């Protein structure tokens, strides 16, 4: 079992920055691929960025060059640095832990990010 707690969301003006954090507990953090997803009103949940235990990363085209995902396995924490924010980045952001080989998937409760124009 893995518990995920996000923090760092809030209201920011377009062009600003926010840093999301996701603290994990309850299992071996380093075994999981960690990801950030987001869901805007009326839309489905979409992958924003993901990072493997070895540090390989993957980004949605819409955030490439603006967002950076990182992880600290010693602190059981994954981060999402969001720069040059746009109003279309407004959504609830969810942390995800995935261990595909074991069919294990966990979600945090979500944190709201609102970007004003």
Secondary structure, DSSP 8 states (H G I E B T S, - for coil): --EEEEE--EEEETT--EEEEEEEESS-GGGSEEEEEEE-TTS--EEEEEE-TT--EEE-GGGTTTEEEEEETTTTEEEEEE-S--GGG-EEEEEEEEEGGGTEEEE---EEEEEE-
